[in-house]
Amino acid sequence: MGSRPDHWHKLYPIANGDRQSPIDIKTKEVKKDASLGLLRITWKPSTCKEIVNVGHSFHVNFEDKDNQSVLTGGPLTGTYRLRQFHFHWGQNDEQGSEHTVDGQKYASELHLIHWNADKYSNVAEAFDKPDGLAIVTVFLKGKQAPFSDFDPSSLLPKSLEYWTYNGSLTHPPLHESVIWIILKEPITISSEQLAQFRTILSSAEGEAPCPILSNHRQPQPLKGRVVRG
């Protein structure tokens, strides 16, 4: 989407909508909600199909024809199937996450994208529905620590405590179809690994590499939404 985020509203008026993402999570304003259950995550590494370099990031795609790798519980009604995950990162270890916590940025943010398989027959059908997608978000902070293999469960912190709110895709078409589930505890990733992420960014030979920062949408106004936790 060559255009800059501040121009998106011209092509996608919903960019100025009422449930846009990402947001800054103000921890003092989070509403304690006793009705929120535990998050239940079942991921089978064997459902991992392919890793695709999409130019500004890489996507890891999963087989989603049945309920093998699924997300239930938490704020969700029904079963959501894992379809894909990808990372966002920045030019250095001090920035890169899209969501922020009390204004703090993390080095990277992982999005594990799931779709509502109880109500819809495939991800394309769920893509623009208000309850169609659930994205589990994990913050990564830079540390000298080895980073394990692409078993998605190794990408989770020990604690599954989370914040949740209703939002949107953070890239065009910006559909307001996402139940965001943001894990409170970050995982650590080595500075070397983060540096490797940045090399993926290089564009075709002979062209200037595109700066990854154009990939990070700034936090959007809450417009009356409540973050629960």
Backbone as CSV, one residue per row, in Angstrom:
resi,resn,N_x,N_y,N_z,CA_x,CA_y,CA_z,C_x,C_y,C_z
1,MET,0.873,-1.175,0.000,0.000,0.000,0.000,0.897,1.209,0.000
2,GLY,1.497,1.612,-1.033,2.529,2.634,-1.021,2.224,3.849,-0.172
3,SER,0.952,4.238,-0.046,0.669,5.521,0.582,0.928,5.499,2.079
4,ARG,1.171,6.662,2.616,1.492,6.790,4.032,0.224,6.698,4.879
5,PRO,0.372,6.254,6.123,-0.812,6.111,6.983,-1.652,7.389,7.084
6,ASP,-1.018,8.570,7.016,-1.829,9.793,7.158,-2.644,10.093,5.895
7,HIS,-2.432,9.303,4.830,-3.250,9.466,3.618,-4.301,8.365,3.479
8,TRP,-4.241,7.360,4.329,-5.122,6.207,4.162,-6.588,6.595,4.139
9,HIS,-6.961,7.630,4.924,-8.387,7.963,5.037,-8.974,8.391,3.688
10,LYS,-8.114,8.831,2.740,-8.644,9.253,1.436,-9.180,8.046,0.666
11,LEU,-8.447,6.929,0.745,-8.898,5.707,0.064,-9.797,4.868,0.957
12,TYR,-9.556,4.953,2.263,-10.274,4.124,3.232,-10.846,5.032,4.313
13,PRO,-12.060,5.570,4.071,-12.637,6.521,5.032,-12.734,5.952,6.445
14,ILE,-12.808,4.610,6.544,-12.926,4.001,7.870,-11.684,4.269,8.728
15,ALA,-10.616,4.769,8.104,-9.413,5.133,8.873,-9.754,6.117,9.988
16,ASN,-10.832,6.872,9.805,-11.282,7.796,10.851,-12.451,7.224,11.651
17,GLY,-12.613,5.911,11.594,-13.761,5.266,12.246,-13.669,5.256,13.767
18,ASP,-14.650,4.611,14.382,-14.779,4.645,15.843,-14.048,3.521,16.565
19,ARG,-13.560,2.517,15.815,-12.832,1.439,16.517,-11.556,1.079,15.772
20,GLN,-10.709,2.089,15.584,-9.457,1.892,14.859,-8.323,1.467,15.798
21,SER,-7.350,0.804,15.214,-6.201,0.285,15.959,-4.922,0.712,15.248
22,PRO,-3.795,0.694,15.955,-3.619,0.302,17.360,-4.041,1.423,18.310
23,ILE,-3.857,1.181,19.613,-4.142,2.204,20.612,-3.013,2.221,21.647
24,ASP,-2.999,3.273,22.436,-2.158,3.308,23.633,-3.014,2.791,24.782
25,ILE,-2.535,1.761,25.472,-3.273,1.212,26.606,-2.866,1.970,27.859
26,LYS,-3.802,2.715,28.412,-3.533,3.446,29.660,-3.943,2.531,30.811
27,THR,-2.953,1.969,31.480,-3.246,0.893,32.440,-4.168,1.356,33.565
28,LYS,-4.105,2.632,33.927,-4.960,3.116,35.026,-6.424,3.208,34.613
29,GLU,-6.661,3.223,33.296,-8.046,3.350,32.819,-8.644,2.013,32.387
30,VAL,-7.865,0.933,32.522,-8.378,-0.387,32.141,-9.488,-0.789,33.110
31,LYS,-10.587,-1.306,32.580,-11.715,-1.715,33.404,-11.549,-3.185,33.798
32,LYS,-11.503,-3.420,35.110,-11.454,-4.808,35.595,-12.780,-5.466,35.252
33,ASP,-12.733,-6.581,34.559,-13.965,-7.245,34.144,-13.923,-8.702,34.592
34,ALA,-14.651,-9.001,35.641,-14.622,-10.347,36.235,-15.206,-11.393,35.289
35,SER,-15.985,-10.946,34.297,-16.616,-11.921,33.398,-15.629,-12.437,32.344
36,LEU,-14.475,-11.800,32.223,-13.503,-12.248,31.226,-12.859,-13.546,31.700
37,GLY,-12.958,-14.576,30.868,-12.399,-15.871,31.268,-10.939,-16.008,30.903
38,LEU,-10.392,-17.181,31.201,-9.020,-17.498,30.810,-8.962,-17.715,29.304
39,LEU,-7.841,-17.335,28.749,-7.590,-17.556,27.334,-7.151,-19.010,27.163
40,ARG,-7.716,-19.692,26.166,-7.296,-21.076,25.913,-6.717,-21.160,24.499
41,ILE,-5.474,-21.580,24.444,-4.748,-21.595,23.173,-4.284,-23.016,22.890
42,THR,-4.674,-23.547,21.744,-4.204,-24.866,21.315,-3.577,-24.699,19.947
43,TRP,-2.272,-24.790,19.883,-1.604,-24.631,18.584,-0.797,-25.876,18.279
44,LYS,-0.987,-26.425,17.082,-0.211,-27.589,16.655,0.852,-27.131,15.665
45,PRO,2.140,-27.292,16.018,3.200,-26.855,15.104,3.061,-27.463,13.711
46,SER,2.472,-28.661,13.629,2.351,-29.326,12.320,1.432,-28.569,11.370
47,THR,0.619,-27.641,11.892,-0.272,-26.893,10.999,0.450,-25.726,10.326
48,CYS,1.708,-25.494,10.703,2.480,-24.415,10.093,2.830,-24.809,8.662
49,LYS,2.437,-23.997,7.685,2.573,-24.367,6.275,3.763,-23.728,5.588
50,GLU,3.895,-22.418,5.738,4.887,-21.719,4.918,5.242,-20.383,5.543
51,ILE,6.435,-19.926,5.211,6.874,-18.592,5.610,7.033,-17.777,4.331
52,VAL,6.351,-16.662,4.259,6.323,-15.861,3.041,6.903,-14.480,3.314
53,ASN,7.888,-14.087,2.535,8.421,-12.733,2.644,7.491,-11.814,1.846
54,VAL,6.854,-10.863,2.549,5.917,-9.976,1.853,6.515,-8.587,1.655
55,GLY,7.849,-8.495,1.682,8.503,-7.224,1.387,8.744,-6.395,2.621
56,HIS,7.649,-6.028,3.321,7.843,-5.203,4.509,7.850,-6.044,5.769
57,SER,7.611,-7.339,5.647,7.576,-8.226,6.812,7.602,-9.646,6.269
58,PHE,7.437,-10.619,7.153,7.226,-11.968,6.658,6.014,-12.541,7.375
59,HIS,5.237,-13.327,6.651,4.037,-13.929,7.203,4.266,-15.432,7.338
60,VAL,3.859,-15.980,8.463,3.911,-17.423,8.665,2.467,-17.911,8.601
61,ASN,2.167,-18.721,7.589,0.792,-19.138,7.339,0.521,-20.535,7.886
62,PHE,-0.719,-20.751,8.315,-1.113,-22.015,8.931,-2.262,-22.649,8.177
63,GLU,-2.301,-23.966,8.233,-3.415,-24.738,7.688,-4.624,-24.480,8.589
64,ASP,-5.742,-24.030,8.013,-6.886,-23.675,8.864,-8.191,-24.315,8.381
65,LYS,-8.062,-25.534,7.816,-9.275,-26.196,7.315,-10.095,-26.836,8.434
66,ASP,-9.460,-27.071,9.589,-10.220,-27.616,10.717,-9.687,-27.020,12.019
67,ASN,-10.311,-27.437,13.125,-9.988,-26.815,14.409,-8.772,-27.459,15.084
68,GLN,-7.627,-27.407,14.427,-6.423,-27.953,15.059,-5.692,-26.907,15.891
69,SER,-5.473,-25.728,15.302,-4.800,-24.651,16.025,-5.836,-23.568,16.286
70,VAL,-6.286,-23.495,17.540,-7.430,-22.630,17.834,-7.229,-21.815,19.102
71,LEU,-8.041,-20.769,19.166,-8.087,-19.853,20.296,-9.534,-19.807,20.777
72,THR,-9.740,-20.010,22.075,-11.087,-19.894,22.654,-10.957,-19.206,24.013
73,GLY,-12.111,-18.938,24.623,-12.098,-18.337,25.954,-11.787,-16.854,25.902
74,GLY,-11.352,-16.320,27.039,-11.080,-14.895,27.108,-12.331,-14.108,26.751
75,PRO,-12.201,-13.087,25.904,-13.367,-12.282,25.526,-14.166,-12.900,24.386
76,LEU,-13.754,-14.073,23.910,-14.324,-14.627,22.685,-15.533,-15.505,22.944
77,THR,-16.476,-15.446,22.000,-17.575,-16.412,21.961,-17.277,-17.302,20.768
78,GLY,-17.109,-18.587,21.014,-16.832,-19.481,19.896,-15.352,-19.757,19.712
79,THR,-15.065,-20.433,18.610,-13.729,-20.934,18.313,-13.117,-20.153,17.162
80,TYR,-11.911,-19.666,17.370,-11.199,-18.898,16.349,-9.971,-19.692,15.908
81,ARG,-9.811,-19.886,14.594,-8.696,-20.677,14.060,-7.501,-19.798,13.717
82,LEU,-6.306,-20.303,14.046,-5.068,-19.601,13.699,-4.851,-19.670,12.190
83,ARG,-4.664,-18.503,11.575,-4.450,-18.447,10.138,-3.021,-18.028,9.780
84,GLN,-2.475,-17.083,10.563,-1.213,-16.480,10.159,-0.612,-15.719,11.320
85,PHE,0.710,-15.633,11.366,1.289,-14.637,12.267,2.367,-13.843,11.559
86,HIS,2.584,-12.628,12.046,3.642,-11.778,11.516,4.112,-10.827,12.612
87,PHE,5.253,-10.222,12.373,5.841,-9.296,13.332,5.856,-7.880,12.770
88,HIS,5.860,-6.922,13.662,6.192,-5.538,13.313,7.444,-5.190,14.091
89,TRP,8.334,-4.449,13.462,9.543,-4.049,14.180,9.985,-2.687,13.680
90,GLY,10.982,-2.102,14.337,11.398,-0.750,13.997,12.861,-0.683,13.612
91,GLN,13.383,0.528,13.560,14.767,0.714,13.110,15.772,0.443,14.217
92,ASN,15.306,0.409,15.463,16.196,0.050,16.577,15.361,-0.620,17.666
93,ASP,16.033,-1.062,18.733,15.332,-1.843,19.765,14.384,-0.999,20.620
94,GLU,14.397,0.325,20.413,13.561,1.189,21.257,12.156,1.387,20.685
95,GLN,11.932,0.904,19.472,10.620,1.139,18.848,10.316,-0.007,17.907
96,GLY,9.071,-0.086,17.514,8.692,-1.150,16.586,7.300,-1.689,16.835
97,SER,6.844,-1.605,18.098,5.493,-2.095,18.371,4.473,-1.087,17.858
98,GLU,3.282,-1.575,17.553,2.199,-0.680,17.130,1.413,-0.219,18.349
99,HIS,0.997,-1.173,19.180,0.356,-0.793,20.431,1.422,-0.282,21.399
100,THR,1.006,0.599,22.279,1.901,1.083,23.324,1.186,0.912,24.658
101,VAL,1.965,0.859,25.737,1.411,0.706,27.078,1.873,1.903,27.898
102,ASP,0.914,2.746,28.293,1.251,4.003,28.985,2.325,4.757,28.206
103,GLY,2.164,4.744,26.881,3.090,5.484,26.018,4.380,4.748,25.701
104,GLN,4.624,3.623,26.363,5.881,2.898,26.137,5.797,2.033,24.883
105,LYS,6.836,2.144,24.037,6.934,1.291,22.856,7.806,0.092,23.182
106,TYR,7.526,-1.028,22.530,8.392,-2.204,22.621,9.180,-2.342,21.323
107,ALA,10.176,-3.227,21.339,11.040,-3.394,20.166,10.290,-4.009,18.990
108,SER,9.313,-4.859,19.303,8.611,-5.577,18.247,7.251,-5.996,18.770
109,GLU,6.356,-6.294,17.846,5.013,-6.752,18.212,4.650,-7.900,17.282
110,LEU,4.191,-8.977,17.873,3.786,-10.175,17.136,2.265,-10.215,17.079
111,HIS,1.715,-10.425,15.898,0.268,-10.552,15.721,-0.059,-11.970,15.261
112,LEU,-0.831,-12.684,16.070,-1.296,-14.027,15.726,-2.772,-13.904,15.338
113,ILE,-3.044,-14.064,14.053,-4.354,-13.722,13.508,-5.245,-14.964,13.420
114,HIS,-6.405,-14.872,14.067,-7.372,-15.969,14.102,-8.697,-15.476,13.546
115,TRP,-9.481,-16.407,12.991,-10.808,-16.033,12.477,-11.880,-16.926,13.086
116,ASN,-13.097,-16.352,13.145,-14.230,-16.976,13.825,-14.802,-18.119,12.975
117,ALA,-14.395,-19.342,13.320,-14.786,-20.509,12.522,-16.162,-21.034,12.920
118,ASP,-16.729,-20.525,14.004,-18.081,-20.940,14.378,-19.131,-20.258,13.513
119,LYS,-18.860,-19.007,13.142,-19.865,-18.234,12.405,-19.582,-18.121,10.917
120,TYR,-18.305,-18.269,10.523,-17.946,-18.025,9.125,-17.232,-19.232,8.552
121,SER,-17.256,-19.340,7.210,-16.715,-20.562,6.612,-15.246,-20.441,6.225
122,ASN,-14.716,-19.209,6.153,-13.293,-19.056,5.861,-12.848,-17.653,6.280
123,VAL,-11.548,-17.433,6.208,-11.016,-16.159,6.702,-11.515,-14.989,5.856
124,ALA,-11.706,-15.208,4.555,-12.153,-14.121,3.686,-13.546,-13.642,4.088
125,GLU,-14.396,-14.581,4.468,-15.751,-14.226,4.881,-15.739,-13.502,6.227
126,ALA,-14.831,-13.906,7.111,-14.773,-13.326,8.458,-14.090,-11.961,8.478
127,PHE,-13.315,-11.691,7.431,-12.346,-10.589,7.396,-12.905,-9.220,7.784
128,ASP,-14.167,-8.926,7.360,-14.695,-7.579,7.604,-15.881,-7.567,8.559
129,LYS,-16.110,-8.699,9.252,-17.238,-8.758,10.183,-16.804,-8.295,11.581
130,PRO,-17.708,-7.631,12.327,-17.327,-7.067,13.632,-16.728,-8.086,14.604
131,ASP,-17.155,-9.355,14.498,-16.615,-10.383,15.405,-15.820,-11.412,14.608
132,GLY,-15.325,-10.995,13.440,-14.714,-11.956,12.519,-13.322,-12.411,12.901
133,LEU,-12.522,-11.488,13.428,-11.117,-11.803,13.694,-10.779,-11.606,15.171
134,ALA,-9.821,-12.386,15.625,-9.238,-12.159,16.949,-7.732,-12.181,16.759
135,ILE,-7.061,-11.148,17.201,-5.609,-11.085,17.057,-4.966,-11.093,18.434
136,VAL,-4.188,-12.133,18.688,-3.409,-12.181,19.921,-2.107,-11.441,19.662
137,THR,-1.802,-10.506,20.540,-0.618,-9.668,20.403,0.371,-9.983,21.504
138,VAL,1.635,-10.175,21.109,2.710,-10.377,22.080,3.751,-9.293,21.840
139,PHE,4.133,-8.603,22.900,5.222,-7.624,22.791,6.558,-8.337,22.932
140,LEU,7.551,-7.885,22.163,8.905,-8.424,22.285,9.826,-7.296,22.696
141,LYS,10.660,-7.566,23.682,11.651,-6.556,24.060,13.037,-7.111,23.833
142,GLY,13.945,-6.244,23.408,15.288,-6.672,23.055,16.110,-7.036,24.278
143,LYS,16.732,-8.189,24.244,17.612,-8.664,25.322,18.573,-9.665,24.701
144,GLN,19.675,-9.861,25.352,20.612,-10.879,24.877,20.088,-12.245,25.309
145,ALA,19.236,-12.823,24.515,18.683,-14.134,24.864,18.407,-14.887,23.579
146,PRO,18.623,-16.194,23.565,18.362,-16.935,22.326,16.866,-16.953,22.022
147,PHE,16.560,-16.991,20.764,15.162,-16.980,20.328,14.863,-18.335,19.726
148,SER,13.805,-18.963,20.210,13.572,-20.342,19.782,12.908,-20.410,18.412
149,ASP,12.720,-21.623,17.984,12.188,-21.978,16.679,10.745,-21.497,16.479
150,PHE,10.207,-21.679,15.267,8.855,-21.197,14.994,7.762,-22.121,15.490
151,ASP,7.887,-22.614,16.701,6.739,-23.257,17.326,5.959,-22.112,17.956
152,PRO,4.714,-21.859,17.487,4.020,-20.674,17.993,3.945,-20.625,19.510
153,SER,3.867,-21.798,20.181,3.735,-21.738,21.639,4.997,-21.192,22.293
154,SER,6.132,-21.253,21.585,7.351,-20.669,22.145,7.317,-19.152,22.015
155,LEU,6.321,-18.649,21.306,6.200,-17.211,21.123,5.291,-16.598,22.179
156,LEU,4.939,-17.379,23.197,4.040,-16.880,24.231,4.789,-16.712,25.548
157,PRO,4.409,-15.690,26.321,4.979,-15.558,27.664,4.375,-16.613,28.597
158,LYS,4.931,-16.730,29.805,4.403,-17.710,30.766,2.986,-17.354,31.190
159,SER,2.752,-16.065,31.388,1.428,-15.630,31.826,0.569,-15.275,30.626
160,LEU,-0.692,-15.737,30.634,-1.607,-15.379,29.549,-2.565,-14.264,29.987
161,GLU,-2.169,-13.492,31.009,-3.001,-12.340,31.376,-3.013,-11.359,30.211
162,TYR,-4.165,-10.733,29.991,-4.293,-9.917,28.782,-5.155,-8.688,29.030
163,TRP,-5.022,-7.745,28.097,-5.990,-6.654,27.941,-6.770,-6.951,26.670
164,THR,-8.007,-6.478,26.585,-8.769,-6.702,25.360,-9.623,-5.480,25.018
165,TYR,-9.785,-5.248,23.739,-10.659,-4.165,23.270,-11.054,-4.476,21.833
166,ASN,-12.076,-3.792,21.342,-12.541,-3.984,19.971,-11.885,-2.960,19.062
167,GLY,-11.245,-3.451,18.011,-10.508,-2.546,17.135,-10.561,-2.966,15.686
168,SER,-9.478,-2.641,14.976,-9.457,-2.810,13.523,-8.139,-3.446,13.088
169,LEU,-8.082,-3.800,11.813,-6.803,-4.092,11.185,-5.955,-2.819,11.247
170,THR,-4.635,-2.970,11.337,-3.786,-1.779,11.426,-3.203,-1.392,10.069
171,HIS,-3.667,-2.088,9.033,-3.224,-1.819,7.663,-4.465,-1.769,6.791
172,PRO,-4.465,-1.016,5.706,-5.622,-1.090,4.804,-5.937,-2.546,4.485
173,PRO,-7.210,-2.920,4.423,-8.412,-2.071,4.378,-8.950,-1.613,5.741
174,LEU,-8.229,-1.818,6.839,-8.568,-1.228,8.139,-9.936,-1.638,8.672
175,HIS,-10.427,-2.813,8.248,-11.752,-3.267,8.708,-11.825,-3.265,10.231
176,GLU,-12.970,-2.812,10.750,-13.175,-2.794,12.210,-13.748,-4.146,12.627
177,SER,-12.913,-5.160,12.450,-13.376,-6.546,12.583,-12.573,-7.320,13.627
178,VAL,-11.776,-6.620,14.443,-10.804,-7.321,15.293,-11.135,-7.212,16.776
179,ILE,-11.187,-8.365,17.437,-11.153,-8.394,18.893,-9.678,-8.546,19.254
180,TRP,-9.088,-7.495,19.784,-7.667,-7.533,20.130,-7.491,-8.142,21.513
181,ILE,-6.528,-9.041,21.626,-6.175,-9.666,22.906,-4.682,-9.454,23.077
182,ILE,-4.314,-8.556,23.976,-2.928,-8.120,24.090,-2.333,-8.686,25.371
183,LEU,-1.381,-9.588,25.227,-0.795,-10.218,26.409,0.044,-9.192,27.157
184,LYS,-0.132,-9.167,28.494,0.528,-8.130,29.303,2.025,-8.366,29.420
185,GLU,2.408,-9.640,29.470,3.821,-9.952,29.713,4.568,-10.066,28.382
186,PRO,5.616,-9.250,28.189,6.370,-9.369,26.937,7.263,-10.609,26.950
187,ILE,7.711,-11.029,25.779,8.763,-12.038,25.715,10.044,-11.334,25.300
188,THR,11.182,-11.969,25.559,12.442,-11.330,25.173,12.964,-11.971,23.900
189,ILE,13.644,-11.167,23.130,14.221,-11.598,21.862,15.605,-10.972,21.803
190,SER,16.546,-11.658,21.204,17.905,-11.111,21.212,18.005,-9.923,20.265
191,SER,18.896,-9.009,20.606,19.136,-7.861,19.731,19.600,-8.340,18.360
192,GLU,20.336,-9.479,18.322,20.790,-10.027,17.031,19.595,-10.443,16.183
193,GLN,18.612,-11.064,16.834,17.429,-11.510,16.090,16.671,-10.305,15.534
194,LEU,16.548,-9.263,16.362,15.876,-8.053,15.886,16.636,-7.460,14.703
195,ALA,17.951,-7.503,14.780,18.763,-6.978,13.670,18.505,-7.799,12.403
196,GLN,18.306,-9.112,12.578,18.004,-9.957,11.411,16.655,-9.585,10.805
197,PHE,15.665,-9.296,11.660,14.370,-8.840,11.145,14.589,-7.675,10.193
198,ARG,15.436,-6.732,10.610,15.595,-5.507,9.815,16.220,-5.787,8.460
199,THR,16.998,-6.866,8.342,17.608,-7.148,7.045,16.568,-7.672,6.060
200,ILE,15.502,-8.283,6.548,14.442,-8.817,5.673,13.831,-7.691,4.868
201,LEU,13.900,-6.513,5.483,13.248,-5.352,4.938,13.809,-4.887,3.615
202,SER,15.055,-5.265,3.333,15.678,-4.742,2.112,14.811,-5.049,0.904
203,SER,14.608,-4.056,0.070,13.785,-4.261,-1.117,14.652,-4.840,-2.234
204,ALA,14.109,-4.850,-3.430,14.815,-5.446,-4.565,16.188,-4.815,-4.752
205,GLU,17.099,-5.587,-5.325,18.458,-5.078,-5.544,18.416,-3.810,-6.370
206,GLY,19.309,-2.876,-6.022,19.381,-1.648,-6.782,18.394,-0.586,-6.329
207,GLU,17.415,-0.980,-5.496,16.485,0.013,-4.964,16.861,0.323,-3.528
208,ALA,16.500,1.512,-3.086,16.742,1.841,-1.680,15.815,0.994,-0.818
209,PRO,16.337,0.439,0.290,15.432,-0.325,1.166,14.364,0.611,1.746
210,CYS,13.132,0.113,1.832,12.082,0.996,2.340,12.121,0.988,3.866
211,PRO,12.046,2.152,4.481,12.131,2.172,5.943,10.899,1.530,6.562
212,ILE,11.121,0.658,7.521,10.030,-0.104,8.114,9.056,0.793,8.860
213,LEU,9.485,1.987,9.228,8.628,2.817,10.073,7.317,3.163,9.388
214,SER,7.315,3.167,8.068,6.069,3.467,7.364,5.049,2.361,7.602
215,ASN,5.510,1.262,8.165,4.645,0.132,8.474,3.937,0.229,9.789
216,HIS,4.305,1.213,10.575,3.754,1.267,11.920,2.736,2.343,11.984
217,ARG,1.538,1.934,12.192,0.494,2.930,12.369,0.586,3.472,13.793
218,GLN,0.376,4.766,13.915,0.413,5.383,15.239,-0.857,5.024,16.016
219,PRO,-0.790,5.067,17.365,-2.005,4.819,18.155,-3.150,5.756,17.744
220,GLN,-4.332,5.191,17.691,-5.539,5.897,17.252,-6.386,6.291,18.464
221,PRO,-7.277,7.299,18.297,-8.099,7.714,19.429,-9.063,6.617,19.870
222,LEU,-9.308,6.552,21.177,-10.188,5.502,21.720,-11.646,5.727,21.348
223,LYS,-12.062,6.983,21.252,-13.446,7.318,20.897,-14.452,6.570,21.776
224,GLY,-14.249,6.638,23.066,-15.224,6.078,23.989,-15.081,4.594,24.273
225,ARG,-14.168,3.937,23.603,-13.997,2.499,23.874,-13.360,2.274,25.239
226,VAL,-13.645,1.117,25.799,-13.065,0.754,27.093,-12.156,-0.453,26.874
227,VAL,-10.947,-0.373,27.430,-10.054,-1.532,27.415,-10.351,-2.329,28.682
228,ARG,-10.573,-3.627,28.524,-10.872,-4.472,29.686,-9.682,-5.362,29.978
229,GLY,-9.586,-5.793,31.238,-8.469,-6.655,31.590,-8.730,-7.403,32.878
